[in-house]
Amino acid sequence: MNKRPFSDRVLDRIWTLAGDWMQDTTPPASALIPEGDETSISGTMAWPLACQALASGACSSKRFRRRRSVREVVETLAPTDGRHFARWIVARHPQCLTNPEFLRLNDWGDPIQAPGFVLGTSRPYSPTALRHLAHALWLSGHQMVRPGETVIEIGVGFGGLASMNWHVGQSPTHPVDLPPVINAARLMLAETGNVGALASEPADGEPYSVISCYAFSELNRMLQDEYFDRYIRNSRRGMIVSNAAMFSQSIGGRSDEALVAWFRSQGIPASATSQCDLLSPADIACKVTLIHWNRDEYQEPA
């Protein structure tokens, strides 16, 4: 049974219909990637093609976040999720919503924005941008990402969270993703004046955090093994927003329970919760779990 209020379900359905009408249906540039990458969910979709088109100059960033291929993967949130993150931000860091830098990041790519009267804000925002800002503030507040320290992000999208981590704490990101996606994120950060937000892979012994919002749980076991050995094993801190409940079986990845047990068996003090108030209504409906670890000091998510 769906426990969400009927009014919320109606609002999100209207948003979906309106978004389908307002989205840019221009198809990705032809066959820039010969075959889909079947090691991840998004690798088999048109999303990498859209990124390659952006990075190569075949399309501009104007209306990029309205493209169907982008909305299917990274610009996915509904107004009720945006309202959740807006309330979270207003309760803790209300000044962030009017910061010119955040507004520039919010508006890049002309996303479809939820009205302020729906979000409870003074102006429209992209629900996805609100999530990126809330995640960056949470990571900073819980010292999962330290000022100036490198973040390794598995699944960088169009660079939204990387830009917010730079905006919030001047923490640069080393992106781990398909090459066309990384190139698109690099262009986005250049266009918004955040070229310093990208970093090289940390040197041996250099402390860093690993984060992945949905992407790590959308990988098959082979790629999870590879990324664990290369990035997670030596990380000081980390957070994975896991939608394994939806995708692990279809892609051949691990369940939430298997991920936590695996991490612990390898010396990573991982814990999982589905009660953190950072999780949105869609996260809860999809049984999303917040997996986190901190070798320096444990702090229960609030």
HELIX and SHEET records of a PDB file:
HELIX    1   1 PHE A    6  MET A   22  1                                  17    
HELIX    2   2 SER A   42  THR A   44  5                                   3    
HELIX    3   3 TRP A   47  SER A   56  1                                  10    
HELIX    4   4 PHE A   64  ARG A   66  5                                   3    
HELIX    5   5 ARG A   68  ARG A   71  1                                   4    
HELIX    6   6 PRO A   79  ARG A   92  1                                  14    
HELIX    7   7 PRO A   94  THR A   98  5                                   5    
HELIX    8   8 PRO A  100  ASP A  107  1                                   8    
HELIX    9   9 GLY A  116  LEU A  119  1                                   4    
HELIX   10  10 PRO A  127  GLY A  141  1                                  15    
HELIX   11  11 GLY A  160  GLY A  169  1                                  10    
HELIX   12  12 PRO A  179  GLU A  191  1                                  13    
HELIX   13  13 VAL A  195  ALA A  197  5                                   3    
HELIX   14  14 PHE A  216  GLU A  218  5                                   3    
HELIX   15  15 ARG A  221  TYR A  227  1                                   7    
HELIX   16  16 PHE A  228  ILE A  232  3                                   5    
HELIX   17  17 ALA A  244  ILE A  251  1                                   8    
HELIX   18  18 ASP A  256  SER A  265  1                                  10    
HELIX   19  19 PRO A  281  ALA A  285  1                                   5    
SHEET    1   A 6 THR A 173  VAL A 176  0                                        
SHEET    2   A 6 THR A 150  ILE A 154  1                                        
SHEET    3   A 6 TYR A 208  CYS A 213  1                                        
SHEET    4   A 6 ARG A 237  SER A 242  1                                        
SHEET    5   A 6 THR A 289  ASN A 294 -1                                        
SHEET    6   A 6 SER A 271  THR A 273 -1                                        
END                                                                             
